[in-house]
Amino acid sequence: MHINVVKELAALEAMRVSELRAKYGQVFGEETKVGNKAWLVKRIIWRLQALAEGDLSERARRRAAELAQDADLRLLPPRAPAFTADYFGPKNLGLNYGLVFIGWGIAFLVPLLAGYLKDATGTLDYAFCGSSGLLVTGLIISRFLRRPWAQTEKQKELVST
């Protein structure tokens, strides 16, 4: 069976969501309640191609299942890039994100220093005081720090008026 993907795709994109759901039921043999037209079109055209060209072999399916079981899945998206872009603006995201990560990379020294202080003094009191000092310093800096890109936007507004 050969399908003309361009024609099928054009026909699918012209359909309403209710018609796409019916077509999904015909192609997959089960109903769907999805209302996302783009998703329905992609799934239907994929299935039509798989039926026309042939699906994955059993060997490929087994290997994909093995890989999926071994994969370490991230349950939440990384927050640091979004925070960095929100704070500094998107213009120099790569540079700013790298600088933020350097700070996080240097932070690995704090537990090493705490261990050294514990070995030297026999207590974690000094490490705790040092960590508290760093925390307070960070809070003070973050209180007075302004978003660089927000200042630029504000300046643009002042200049334009």
PyRosetta script that sets phi, psi and omega in degrees:
from pyrosetta import init, pose_from_sequence

init()
pose = pose_from_sequence("MHINVVKELAALEAMRVSELRAKYGQVFGEETKVGNKAWLVKRIIWRLQALAEGDLSERARRRAAELAQDADLRLLPPRAPAFTADYFGPKNLGLNYGLVFIGWGIAFLVPLLAGYLKDATGTLDYAFCGSSGLLVTGLIISRFLRRPWAQTEKQKELVST")
pose.set_psi(1, 127.5)
pose.set_omega(1, 179.4)
pose.set_phi(2, -115.8)
pose.set_psi(2, 135.0)
pose.set_omega(2, 178.3)
pose.set_phi(3, -119.0)
pose.set_psi(3, 148.9)
pose.set_omega(3, 173.4)
pose.set_phi(4, -91.8)
pose.set_psi(4, 103.7)
pose.set_omega(4, -173.0)
pose.set_phi(5, -61.9)
pose.set_psi(5, -40.2)
pose.set_omega(5, -178.2)
pose.set_phi(6, -63.1)
pose.set_psi(6, -45.4)
pose.set_omega(6, 179.0)
pose.set_phi(7, -64.8)
pose.set_psi(7, -45.6)
pose.set_omega(7, -180.0)
pose.set_phi(8, -61.1)
pose.set_psi(8, -43.5)
pose.set_omega(8, -179.9)
pose.set_phi(9, -62.9)
pose.set_psi(9, -43.3)
pose.set_omega(9, 178.3)
pose.set_phi(10, -63.1)
pose.set_psi(10, -41.3)
pose.set_omega(10, 179.2)
pose.set_phi(11, -65.5)
pose.set_psi(11, -41.1)
pose.set_omega(11, 179.9)
pose.set_phi(12, -65.6)
pose.set_psi(12, -41.9)
pose.set_omega(12, -178.6)
pose.set_phi(13, -68.1)
pose.set_psi(13, -22.9)
pose.set_omega(13, 177.9)
pose.set_phi(14, -80.8)
pose.set_psi(14, -15.1)
pose.set_omega(14, -177.4)
pose.set_phi(15, -78.0)
pose.set_psi(15, 154.9)
pose.set_omega(15, 172.4)
pose.set_phi(16, -82.8)
pose.set_psi(16, 166.6)
pose.set_omega(16, -177.4)
pose.set_phi(17, -60.0)
pose.set_psi(17, -39.9)
pose.set_omega(17, 179.9)
pose.set_phi(18, -63.3)
pose.set_psi(18, -38.7)
pose.set_omega(18, 178.2)
pose.set_phi(19, -69.2)
pose.set_psi(19, -37.6)
pose.set_omega(19, 177.9)
pose.set_phi(20, -65.2)
pose.set_psi(20, -37.4)
pose.set_omega(20, 176.9)
pose.set_phi(21, -63.1)
pose.set_psi(21, -41.6)
pose.set_omega(21, 178.1)
pose.set_phi(22, -64.1)
pose.set_psi(22, -42.9)
pose.set_omega(22, 178.7)
pose.set_phi(23, -64.0)
pose.set_psi(23, -39.6)
pose.set_omega(23, 176.7)
pose.set_phi(24, -58.3)
pose.set_psi(24, -44.5)
pose.set_omega(24, 178.4)
pose.set_phi(25, -61.1)
pose.set_psi(25, -39.3)
pose.set_omega(25, 178.1)
pose.set_phi(26, -65.9)
pose.set_psi(26, -44.1)
pose.set_omega(26, -173.4)
pose.set_phi(27, -76.5)
pose.set_psi(27, -41.6)
pose.set_omega(27, -176.2)
pose.set_phi(28, -95.6)
pose.set_psi(28, -17.6)
pose.set_omega(28, -179.5)
pose.set_phi(29, 79.6)
pose.set_psi(29, 15.7)
pose.set_omega(29, 177.4)
pose.set_phi(30, -150.6)
pose.set_psi(30, 152.6)
pose.set_omega(30, -178.8)
pose.set_phi(31, -80.7)
pose.set_psi(31, 160.5)
pose.set_omega(31, 173.8)
pose.set_phi(32, -136.3)
pose.set_psi(32, 151.0)
pose.set_omega(32, 176.8)
pose.set_phi(33, -108.6)
pose.set_psi(33, 8.0)
pose.set_omega(33, -179.1)
pose.set_phi(34, -64.4)
pose.set_psi(34, 137.2)
pose.set_omega(34, 179.5)
pose.set_phi(35, -110.8)
pose.set_psi(35, 7.8)
pose.set_omega(35, -178.7)
pose.set_phi(36, -86.9)
pose.set_psi(36, 109.0)
pose.set_omega(36, -174.2)
pose.set_phi(37, -62.0)
pose.set_psi(37, -45.0)
pose.set_omega(37, -178.4)
pose.set_phi(38, -61.0)
pose.set_psi(38, -41.6)
pose.set_omega(38, 179.8)
pose.set_phi(39, -64.5)
pose.set_psi(39, -44.3)
pose.set_omega(39, 179.8)
pose.set_phi(40, -61.1)
pose.set_psi(40, -44.3)
pose.set_omega(40, 179.8)
pose.set_phi(41, -60.6)
pose.set_psi(41, -47.1)
pose.set_omega(41, -179.0)
pose.set_phi(42, -61.6)
pose.set_psi(42, -44.7)
pose.set_omega(42, -178.2)
pose.set_phi(43, -66.1)
pose.set_psi(43, -43.2)
pose.set_omega(43, -178.4)
pose.set_phi(44, -65.4)
pose.set_psi(44, -46.3)
pose.set_omega(44, -178.7)
pose.set_phi(45, -65.7)
pose.set_psi(45, -36.2)
pose.set_omega(45, 176.4)
pose.set_phi(46, -61.4)
pose.set_psi(46, -45.5)
pose.set_omega(46, -177.9)
pose.set_phi(47, -66.3)
pose.set_psi(47, -40.2)
pose.set_omega(47, 177.8)
pose.set_phi(48, -62.2)
pose.set_psi(48, -41.4)
pose.set_omega(48, 177.4)
pose.set_phi(49, -65.7)
pose.set_psi(49, -41.4)
pose.set_omega(49, -180.0)
pose.set_phi(50, -62.9)
pose.set_psi(50, -39.7)
pose.set_omega(50, 178.5)
pose.set_phi(51, -68.2)
pose.set_psi(51, -37.4)
pose.set_omega(51, -177.3)
pose.set_phi(52, -76.6)
pose.set_psi(52, -43.7)
pose.set_omega(52, -173.8)
pose.set_phi(53, -92.6)
pose.set_psi(53, -18.3)
pose.set_omega(53, -175.1)
pose.set_phi(54, 106.2)
pose.set_psi(54, 142.9)
pose.set_omega(54, -176.4)
pose.set_phi(55, -89.9)
pose.set_psi(55, -175.6)
pose.set_omega(55, 176.9)
pose.set_phi(56, -65.4)
pose.set_psi(56, 146.5)
pose.set_omega(56, 176.0)
pose.set_phi(57, -72.0)
pose.set_psi(57, 162.2)
pose.set_omega(57, 178.5)
pose.set_phi(58, -60.8)
pose.set_psi(58, -37.7)
pose.set_omega(58, 178.7)
pose.set_phi(59, -62.0)
pose.set_psi(59, -43.8)
pose.set_omega(59, 179.2)
pose.set_phi(60, -66.3)
pose.set_psi(60, -38.1)
pose.set_omega(60, 177.4)
pose.set_phi(61, -63.9)
pose.set_psi(61, -43.0)
pose.set_omega(61, 178.6)
pose.set_phi(62, -62.5)
pose.set_psi(62, -42.9)
pose.set_omega(62, -179.5)
pose.set_phi(63, -65.4)
pose.set_psi(63, -40.9)
pose.set_omega(63, 177.6)
pose.set_phi(64, -62.8)
pose.set_psi(64, -40.9)
pose.set_omega(64, 178.0)
pose.set_phi(65, -64.2)
pose.set_psi(65, -40.3)
pose.set_omega(65, 177.1)
pose.set_phi(66, -61.9)
pose.set_psi(66, -46.3)
pose.set_omega(66, -179.6)
pose.set_phi(67, -63.6)
pose.set_psi(67, -38.7)
pose.set_omega(67, -179.7)
pose.set_phi(68, -66.8)
pose.set_psi(68, -35.5)
pose.set_omega(68, 178.8)
pose.set_phi(69, -69.1)
pose.set_psi(69, -35.7)
pose.set_omega(69, -177.6)
pose.set_phi(70, -82.3)
pose.set_psi(70, -11.6)
pose.set_omega(70, -174.2)
pose.set_phi(71, -72.7)
pose.set_psi(71, 136.9)
pose.set_omega(71, 171.4)
pose.set_phi(72, -86.8)
pose.set_psi(72, 111.7)
pose.set_omega(72, -175.9)
pose.set_phi(73, -93.5)
pose.set_psi(73, 136.5)
pose.set_omega(73, 175.5)
pose.set_phi(74, -87.8)
pose.set_psi(74, 125.2)
pose.set_omega(74, -178.2)
pose.set_phi(75, -87.4)
pose.set_psi(75, -25.9)
pose.set_omega(75, 178.7)
pose.set_phi(76, -124.0)
pose.set_psi(76, 145.5)
pose.set_omega(76, 177.5)
pose.set_phi(77, -69.4)
pose.set_psi(77, 154.0)
pose.set_omega(77, 178.3)
pose.set_phi(78, -65.0)
pose.set_psi(78, 135.5)
pose.set_omega(78, -175.6)
pose.set_phi(79, -92.2)
pose.set_psi(79, -25.9)
pose.set_omega(79, -173.6)
pose.set_phi(80, -60.5)
pose.set_psi(80, -45.9)
pose.set_omega(80, 179.6)
pose.set_phi(81, -61.7)
pose.set_psi(81, -39.8)
pose.set_omega(81, -179.4)
pose.set_phi(82, -67.2)
pose.set_psi(82, -42.2)
pose.set_omega(82, 178.3)
pose.set_phi(83, -62.7)
pose.set_psi(83, -44.7)
pose.set_omega(83, -179.4)
pose.set_phi(84, -62.3)
pose.set_psi(84, -42.2)
pose.set_omega(84, 178.8)
pose.set_phi(85, -66.8)
pose.set_psi(85, -40.2)
pose.set_omega(85, 179.2)
pose.set_phi(86, -64.9)
pose.set_psi(86, -39.5)
pose.set_omega(86, -174.8)
pose.set_phi(87, -78.9)
pose.set_psi(87, -51.2)
pose.set_omega(87, -174.4)
pose.set_phi(88, -93.9)
pose.set_psi(88, -11.6)
pose.set_omega(88, -176.2)
pose.set_phi(89, 91.3)
pose.set_psi(89, 160.9)
pose.set_omega(89, -173.3)
pose.set_phi(90, -81.3)
pose.set_psi(90, -9.9)
pose.set_omega(90, -171.6)
pose.set_phi(91, -59.0)
pose.set_psi(91, -52.1)
pose.set_omega(91, -177.8)
pose.set_phi(92, -115.1)
pose.set_psi(92, 45.8)
pose.set_omega(92, -174.7)
pose.set_phi(93, -58.0)
pose.set_psi(93, -44.1)
pose.set_omega(93, -178.1)
pose.set_phi(94, -60.8)
pose.set_psi(94, -46.5)
pose.set_omega(94, 179.4)
pose.set_phi(95, -64.4)
pose.set_psi(95, -48.3)
pose.set_omega(95, -178.1)
pose.set_phi(96, -65.3)
pose.set_psi(96, -38.9)
pose.set_omega(96, 178.8)
pose.set_phi(97, -64.7)
pose.set_psi(97, -38.8)
pose.set_omega(97, 176.1)
pose.set_phi(98, -62.0)
pose.set_psi(98, -41.8)
pose.set_omega(98, 178.8)
pose.set_phi(99, -65.7)
pose.set_psi(99, -39.8)
pose.set_omega(99, 177.1)
pose.set_phi(100, -61.9)
pose.set_psi(100, -42.0)
pose.set_omega(100, -179.7)
pose.set_phi(101, -68.4)
pose.set_psi(101, -30.8)
pose.set_omega(101, 175.2)
pose.set_phi(102, -61.7)
pose.set_psi(102, -42.3)
pose.set_omega(102, 177.3)
pose.set_phi(103, -61.0)
pose.set_psi(103, -41.7)
pose.set_omega(103, 178.4)
pose.set_phi(104, -68.3)
pose.set_psi(104, -34.9)
pose.set_omega(104, 178.9)
pose.set_phi(105, -66.5)
pose.set_psi(105, -38.0)
pose.set_omega(105, 178.7)
pose.set_phi(106, -69.1)
pose.set_psi(106, -26.5)
pose.set_omega(106, -178.1)
pose.set_phi(107, -62.1)
pose.set_psi(107, -17.6)
pose.set_omega(107, 179.0)
pose.set_phi(108, -67.3)
pose.set_psi(108, -14.9)
pose.set_omega(108, 179.1)
pose.set_phi(109, -73.2)
pose.set_psi(109, -24.4)
pose.set_omega(109, -176.3)
pose.set_phi(110, -60.9)
pose.set_psi(110, -48.7)
pose.set_omega(110, 177.5)
pose.set_phi(111, -64.2)
pose.set_psi(111, -33.8)
pose.set_omega(111, 177.3)
pose.set_phi(112, -64.8)
pose.set_psi(112, -43.0)
pose.set_omega(112, 177.7)
pose.set_phi(113, -64.6)
pose.set_psi(113, -39.9)
pose.set_omega(113, 178.1)
pose.set_phi(114, -62.6)
pose.set_psi(114, -41.5)
pose.set_omega(114, 177.5)
pose.set_phi(115, -64.1)
pose.set_psi(115, -40.2)
pose.set_omega(115, 178.0)
pose.set_phi(116, -63.2)
pose.set_psi(116, -44.7)
pose.set_omega(116, 178.3)
pose.set_phi(117, -63.0)
pose.set_psi(117, -37.6)
pose.set_omega(117, 178.4)
pose.set_phi(118, -64.5)
pose.set_psi(118, -43.5)
pose.set_omega(118, 179.2)
pose.set_phi(119, -66.0)
pose.set_psi(119, -38.5)
pose.set_omega(119, -175.9)
pose.set_phi(120, -76.4)
pose.set_psi(120, -36.2)
pose.set_omega(120, -173.8)
pose.set_phi(121, -109.0)
pose.set_psi(121, -17.5)
pose.set_omega(121, -178.5)
pose.set_phi(122, 83.1)
pose.set_psi(122, 3.8)
pose.set_omega(122, 179.8)
pose.set_phi(123, -142.9)
pose.set_psi(123, 157.8)
pose.set_omega(123, 177.6)
pose.set_phi(124, -96.2)
pose.set_psi(124, 7.6)
pose.set_omega(124, -177.8)
pose.set_phi(125, -58.9)
pose.set_psi(125, -45.1)
pose.set_omega(125, -178.5)
pose.set_phi(126, -66.7)
pose.set_psi(126, -38.9)
pose.set_omega(126, 177.6)
pose.set_phi(127, -65.1)
pose.set_psi(127, -39.7)
pose.set_omega(127, 178.5)
pose.set_phi(128, -64.4)
pose.set_psi(128, -44.3)
pose.set_omega(128, 179.1)
pose.set_phi(129, -64.0)
pose.set_psi(129, -41.0)
pose.set_omega(129, 178.4)
pose.set_phi(130, -63.5)
pose.set_psi(130, -43.9)
pose.set_omega(130, 178.2)
pose.set_phi(131, -64.4)
pose.set_psi(131, -38.8)
pose.set_omega(131, 177.4)
pose.set_phi(132, -63.7)
pose.set_psi(132, -41.0)
pose.set_omega(132, 177.8)
pose.set_phi(133, -61.4)
pose.set_psi(133, -43.0)
pose.set_omega(133, 177.3)
pose.set_phi(134, -63.5)
pose.set_psi(134, -39.5)
pose.set_omega(134, 178.3)
pose.set_phi(135, -62.4)
pose.set_psi(135, -47.5)
pose.set_omega(135, -179.8)
pose.set_phi(136, -63.6)
pose.set_psi(136, -42.1)
pose.set_omega(136, 177.9)
pose.set_phi(137, -59.7)
pose.set_psi(137, -44.4)
pose.set_omega(137, 177.8)
pose.set_phi(138, -62.2)
pose.set_psi(138, -41.0)
pose.set_omega(138, 178.0)
pose.set_phi(139, -63.3)
pose.set_psi(139, -42.5)
pose.set_omega(139, 179.6)
pose.set_phi(140, -64.9)
pose.set_psi(140, -45.8)
pose.set_omega(140, 179.5)
pose.set_phi(141, -61.5)
pose.set_psi(141, -44.6)
pose.set_omega(141, -178.3)
pose.set_phi(142, -67.1)
pose.set_psi(142, -26.8)
pose.set_omega(142, 179.3)
pose.set_phi(143, -68.6)
pose.set_psi(143, -37.8)
pose.set_omega(143, -175.9)
pose.set_phi(144, -97.5)
pose.set_psi(144, -6.0)
pose.set_omega(144, -179.3)
pose.set_phi(145, -78.8)
pose.set_psi(145, 137.6)
pose.set_omega(145, 178.1)
pose.set_phi(146, -114.0)
pose.set_psi(146, 154.0)
pose.set_omega(146, 178.1)
pose.set_phi(147, -68.9)
pose.set_psi(147, 121.4)
pose.set_omega(147, -178.6)
pose.set_phi(148, -60.8)
pose.set_psi(148, -41.1)
pose.set_omega(148, -177.3)
pose.set_phi(149, -74.1)
pose.set_psi(149, -28.6)
pose.set_omega(149, 178.1)
pose.set_phi(150, -68.0)
pose.set_psi(150, -37.4)
pose.set_omega(150, 177.1)
pose.set_phi(151, -63.1)
pose.set_psi(151, -42.0)
pose.set_omega(151, -179.7)
pose.set_phi(152, -61.8)
pose.set_psi(152, -43.9)
pose.set_omega(152, 178.6)
pose.set_phi(153, -62.9)
pose.set_psi(153, -41.3)
pose.set_omega(153, 179.5)
pose.set_phi(154, -64.0)
pose.set_psi(154, -41.9)
pose.set_omega(154, 178.5)
pose.set_phi(155, -63.7)
pose.set_psi(155, -38.8)
pose.set_omega(155, 178.1)
pose.set_phi(156, -61.5)
pose.set_psi(156, -40.7)
pose.set_omega(156, 179.5)
pose.set_phi(157, -65.0)
pose.set_psi(157, -40.6)
pose.set_omega(157, -179.8)
pose.set_phi(158, -65.9)
pose.set_psi(158, -39.0)
pose.set_omega(158, -179.2)
pose.set_phi(159, -70.5)
pose.set_psi(159, -36.5)
pose.set_omega(159, -175.8)
pose.set_phi(160, -74.9)
pose.set_psi(160, -21.1)
pose.set_omega(160, -178.3)
pose.set_phi(161, -89.3)
pose.dump_pdb("model.pdb")
